[in-house]
């Protein structure tokens, strides 16, 4: 079943940055989005999430399908007295299944976690959200090899449960090992 489809999509912030792009995401699929820096991969995810302007084309989402989106920018947490367990509760994500190296630190304030631990916690919240479409922008950033392996397992589990996952990553080995299919963006849109 198709969950999300973009046809002839041209998108950007103040001007067109990416497109035209045709892309379809199906239930249970992990789709990788590849291309050089500046090709508009992150902008395409933002357009699919409804956060940037679409200049042309269309985006169709299956009726009743919810979307979860993890951007490259982690929310600022310095000085916020929130711990990992509270963050998961706020996002509706369950801690069950978290890797032991992070589950043991859920009571610590977010600003005391390493960059990789905080990145994985945000990814976990996104992957566990009650959504059928999951968009991940450079999810391996800040993750060590154990974190990357745990992320790959969490993505596979979520896709096996029926979610469609679209991810952008410069980690070619991760994309090859994790994604069933890849779409290549060749460059920026012509304005």
C-alpha positions in Angstrom: 0.0 0.0 0.0 1.3 3.4 -0.9 1.6 5.7 2.1 3.1 8.9 0.6 3.6 10.1 -3.0 5.1 13.2 -4.5 4.7 13.9 -8.2 6.6 16.6 -10.0 7.4 18.2 -6.7 9.4 21.4 -6.7 10.0 22.8 -3.3 12.2 25.3 -1.3 12.2 28.0 1.3 12.1 31.4 -0.5 12.8 29.9 -4.0 12.8 26.4 -5.5 15.7 24.3 -4.2 14.7 20.8 -5.2 12.8 19.2 -8.0 11.0 18.2 -9.9 10.9 15.0 -7.9 8.7 11.9 -8.2 8.8 9.6 -5.2 6.6 7.0 -3.6 6.9 5.4 -0.2 5.1 2.1 0.5 4.1 0.4 3.8 7.0 -1.6 5.2 9.5 0.0 2.9 12.8 1.7 3.9 13.7 4.2 1.2 17.1 6.0 1.0 17.4 9.5 -0.4 20.9 10.1 -1.9 22.7 12.9 -3.7 25.4 15.5 -3.4 25.5 18.2 -0.8 23.1 21.0 -1.9 20.9 18.6 -3.9 17.9 19.4 -1.7 17.6 16.1 0.3 16.7 17.8 3.6 14.5 20.3 1.8 12.6 17.4 0.2 12.0 15.9 3.6 10.8 19.2 4.9 8.4 19.6 2.0 7.0 16.1 2.5 6.5 17.1 6.2 4.7 20.2 5.1 7.3 22.7 6.5 8.5 24.3 3.3 6.7 25.8 0.3 5.8 23.6 -2.7 6.1 25.6 -5.9 4.8 22.9 -8.2 3.6 19.3 -8.2 1.7 17.5 -5.6 2.1 15.5 -2.3 -0.5 12.8 -1.5 -0.7 11.0 1.8 -2.9 8.0 2.3 -6.1 8.9 4.3 -5.5 8.9 8.1 -1.7 8.4 7.8 0.3 10.2 10.4 3.9 11.4 9.9 6.9 11.6 12.2 9.9 13.7 11.2 13.4 13.8 12.7 15.4 16.8 11.5 19.2 17.2 11.7 18.7 20.0 14.2 18.3 18.6 17.8 16.2 20.9 20.0 18.3 22.9 22.5 18.2 21.2 25.9 20.7 23.2 27.9 19.1 24.3 31.2 15.9 22.3 30.6 15.3 20.1 33.6 13.9 17.2 31.6 15.3 13.7 31.6 15.2 11.0 29.0 12.2 9.1 30.5 10.2 12.4 30.6 11.1 13.2 26.9 9.9 9.8 25.8 6.6 10.2 27.8 6.0 13.6 26.2 6.4 12.1 22.8 4.4 9.0 23.5 7.4 6.7 23.0 7.9 3.7 25.2 11.4 3.0 26.6 11.0 -0.8 26.1 13.5 -2.0 23.7 16.0 0.8 24.1 19.6 -0.4 24.0 21.0 -1.0 27.5 23.6 1.7 27.1 20.8 4.3 26.9 18.1 2.7 28.9 20.4 2.9 32.0 20.7 6.7 31.6 17.0 7.6 31.2 16.8 9.3 34.6 19.6 11.7 33.6 18.9 15.2 32.4 19.0 15.6 28.7 21.9 18.1 28.9 24.0 15.5 30.6 23.8 13.0 27.8 26.4 12.8 25.1 25.6 14.0 21.6 25.2 10.4 20.4 23.0 9.4 23.3 20.8 12.5 22.8 20.6 11.9 19.1 19.5 8.2 19.6 16.9 9.3 22.2 15.4 11.7 19.7 15.5 9.0 17.0 13.8 6.5 19.3 11.1 9.0 20.0 10.5 9.6 16.3 10.6 5.9 15.4 8.2 5.0 18.2 5.7 7.7 17.4 2.2 6.6 16.4 3.0 7.3 12.7 2.9 5.3 9.5 5.4 7.5 7.7 8.7 8.3 9.3 11.2 10.8 7.8 14.8 10.7 9.1 17.4 13.3 8.2 21.0 12.2 8.7 20.0 9.8 11.5 23.6 8.4 11.9 25.0 11.8 12.9 26.8 11.6 16.2 26.2 7.9 16.6 29.1 5.4 17.3 29.1 2.0 15.7 26.9 0.5 18.5 24.4 3.3 18.0 24.3 2.8 14.2 23.7 -0.9 14.7 20.9 -0.2 17.2 19.4 2.3 14.8 19.4 -0.1 11.9 17.7 -2.7 14.1 15.0 -0.2 15.2 14.4 0.9 11.6 14.0 -2.7 10.5 11.6 -3.5 13.3 9.5 -0.4 12.6 9.3 -1.2 8.9 8.4 -4.8 9.6 5.5 -3.4 11.7 4.3 -1.6 8.6 5.8 1.9 8.7 7.2 3.5 5.6 10.6 5.1 6.3 12.3 7.6 4.1 15.9 8.5 5.2 18.7 10.8 4.1 22.2 9.7 5.0 25.8 10.3 3.8 26.7 6.9 5.4 26.6 4.8 2.2 27.2 1.5 4.1 24.3 2.3 6.4 22.0 3.1 3.5 23.0 0.0 1.5 22.5 -2.2 4.6 19.2 -0.6 5.7 17.3 0.6 2.6 15.5 -1.7 0.1 15.6 1.1 -2.5 17.3 4.4 -3.1 16.3 7.6 -5.0 19.1 9.8 -6.3 18.6 13.6 -6.3 21.0 15.0 -9.0 21.0 18.7 -8.0 19.2 21.8 -7.1 16.0 23.0 -8.9 16.2 25.5 -11.6 14.6 28.8 -10.7 
